[in-house]
Structure formats: structure tokens, C-alpha cells
Amino acid sequence: MNQTAHVRPYRPDDREALADICVRTADNGGDSSHLYPDPGLMPALFAAPYAHLEPELTFVLDDGTGRAVGYVLGTADTRRFVDAFREHWIGRVTERFPEPTGSPGTLTEEMTALLYRPERMVLPELDSYPAHLHIDLLSPWQRRGFGRKLMDAFLGALRDKGVAAVHLSMLTANTPARAFYDRLGFHEIAVPDPGPLTYLGRSTQGCGGGEVGR
């Protein structure tokens, strides 16, 4: 087996690895397992629905043994994704994560409530950046150029679909992530009352277009 780390398309048997990566990076880039009693909550919000609804836009960093240690995933069309999320995803997780009643009283309830508000992803200021993405790497694989390779694969796939621009949201406090996105040519998008988030966008043009393994 090839022992060289490489970017490749997502496979269904990567599902558990994607969930693990999501949990281990969901606390401002660090491990979130101490924050949520059910480790499936963060993946149900930020990883699994993308791999389920648009697997062709999900890429992983393979450590060379077949194990995913990072990913990039997203959608080519945020408005269409929101419709699909509501129609085809929420029903798959309702039993495990029932919709909270009343105002959320815990962090788990607050995040669970987001499952039932996918329309929060649609903002008019982002219409010129119809695609959006999430990218996460386990700590040992960061700062080694693999994030750029993952982003190249995703941006290239968007470009092949004729998508001109993409956005992402990040916690403003996560300054290392902001430095990474700045190096990749993302710029800030002004959004009224963004709360703890910063929105960034860029064209899909100009990515490295590196080869993606199989």
C-alpha cells in the first residue's frame, strides 16, 4: 500500500473517521469531546450531511494507510443545500437529536437547535459566493501543506462544476485559522451582526489544481 499521505475522494468507509476528525477539531480547532455528551452532534451538523448529500465534493487527507486524518467538504450551492438539508437530512437525525423546546439552556441544546435552522446558512451578503465549505485536519497533520492540498482539490471540483466563488464562516477568535485562510487568498465579507463569526470568501480560480488520488 502507498504509505505517502495524499488527498483522495471520500469513500463511504471514511464516515467514522470524518466524525472523529470533526469532534477533535470542533472546539475552536481543538477537541470538543468534553463539551457534548453525544459525540455525534458536531458531525451531524458540520460533516455528515455534506458527505451524505454531496459526496462528490468531499475529499479526505489519507495518511497513506487508508485512514482519513483530514477533510474538506461542502456544497456547490448553499441555497439548494439548505433545501436538501431540511428535506433529506433532518429526518435522519431527529430521533437521536430531538428538537429542543423553549429557549436552549445548555450548549448541547443550543447546537442541536441549529440542526433545525438550516436557513441560517443563507445570507444575502453571501449570494455572490454560492458555495461554502468546511475544512479540518487533525493536529499532527497541520502546518505541513496538506490544508492547501485539500483546498486545491475542493476549489478545483467547484471550478469544474462552473461555480465561481465560495465562502466559509469561522470563529473570529480562531486566529491561526484566519492566518491560514488569508494565505490562501480568502478575504473578509461584511455581514451585519455576525456574532462570534467571521465570513470569508474567494474565487475558485487560481487554485493549484493538484492531482487527487483514488
N, C-alpha and C positions, 0 to 999 in steps of 0.2 A: 504493500500500500504506500502511496505517496505520503511522505512524512513532512512535507512542506505546507505550512499554513497557506490557505488560499481562499478566495471568495468564490462561492458557488450558489446556484439557485437553491431555494428552500425545498426540502423534502418532507412528506408527512411525518417521518420518523424523527424529525427535528423538533416536534411540538413540545416535548417536555424540556428540552434544552432551551428553547425560546422562553418558556415560562420561567425557568430558573434564572436566565440572564436578566429578564425583566425584573424579577424580585430583587436580585442582587445589585441592581443599579437604580431602583426607583425612589430612593431617599436622597434626592439631590445628587445623584450619581453614585451613592453608596447603598449598602444593603438595607432593604426595607423590611426584612422578615420579622423584626421586633415590633413593627408598627401595626401589622394586620394579622389577626388570628387565623384567617383563611389565606394561605399563600396564593390562592387562585385569583384574588381580587385584582391586583395590578395587571397581571396578564390578560384578564377578561376585559380590561379597559384599553390597554395600550399595546398589546401584542397579538393575542389570539384572533381578534376579529379581522385584522388585516391579513394574516396568513390564511384565514378561512375564506374571506371574501375576495381577496386579490392576491392569491399566492404567486402569480407571475411577477409581482412587484416586491416579493420578499426574497432577500439574499442573506446568506449567513457567512461568517468567517469560520471556516473549517480548520481545526488545529492540525490537520494532517492525518488524524486517525479516524475521521468521520464525525467527530464531536463538534458541535457548534459552540463557539465561545464569544460570538458577537453577531449582531444582525442589523440590517436596515430594512424597514418595511413602511408601507404607506399606501396611498391611493393616488390615482391619476386625476380624480375629480371629487373634491370634498363634498360638494352638494349631493352628488349621486351616492357617495359612500354613506352619508348620513341617512339617506332613504333606505339603503340596504341594511345598515346597522339596525335601524328600527324594525324593518320588516323581517330580516333573516337572522339577526344575531341576538337581540334581547331575549327572545323566546327560548334560546338555548341555555341561558344563564339565570333565568328568573327563579327557578326552583332553588338554586344554590345561593343566589343573592337577591332575595325579595326586596322590592322597592320599599325604602323606609317611609314610615308615616310621620307626618308632622315635620318640624324642623330637625335636621340632623343634630344629634347630641354627642357623637363621637367621630373620630377621624374615619373609621370604617363606614359609618353611616353617610358621612359627607362624600366619600369617594364612591360608595355604592349608588348614591343619588345621581352621580354623573352618568352612570350607565343608562339612566332613563331620560337623560337630556342630551342626546347626541347633537341636537340642533345648536348647542353651544359652540360647535366647531365652525359654524357658518357665520362669518362676519363680512359685511360689505367691503371693508377695507382690504380684504384678502382675495377679492374676486379676480384680481389680475394675476394671482398666484394660485391657480385652481388645485394643484396637487399639494399634498402635505406628507410629512414623513416623521418617523421616529428612528433613532439610531442609538444603539447601546453596545458597549464592549465590556467584558469582564476586565477587572483592573490589570491583571498581568499582561493583557494584550493592548492596553492603551499606550499612546505616545510612541508607537512603533510604525506608524504609517498605514495601519490597517483600517483606521477610520476613513481615511481618504480613499482607499481602495473600495470600501463598501459604498461610499458616497458616489464614486465614479460609476459603479455598477447601477445604482439606482437612478442617477441622473441620465445615464445612457439609455436605460429602459424607458424612462419618461420621454426622452427625445425621440426614440423610435416610435412612440405612440403619438407623436405630434404635440406633446404638452410643452408649452413654452416656459413655464415658471412654476416654482414650488415654494411652499412656506413651511415653517415649523414654529412651535412655541416651546419656550424653555423657562425654567425658573430663573428670574433675574439674578438671584443670589448665586447661581452656579457659574462663577466667573471662569473656571477652566473650560467649561463647555462653550462659553461665549467666545473665548480666545480661539478655540478650535473652529467654530463656525466662521469667525472673522477671517481666519487663514484660508478658508475655502470659498471666500467671496460672498458670503451672506451679508445682507445689510438690514438694518432695523426698519420695520414697518410701523408707522404710527397707528395705534389703535386706542380709541378713547377708553379710559378706565380699565386698563389691562390687569389690574390687581397685581399679584406677585409674578406675572408672566411678562416676558418679552417676546415679541413676534419678529421673526427674521425671514427674509426671502431672497431668492436669487433666480437667475435664468438657468435653464437646463443646458444651455450652450457652454462650451468651454471646459467640459469635464474631460478627464483623462481618457475615458473610453477604454480602460484596460480590459483584457480578456477575462471572462468569467468562466471558471472551471465547471465541471459537471460532477 
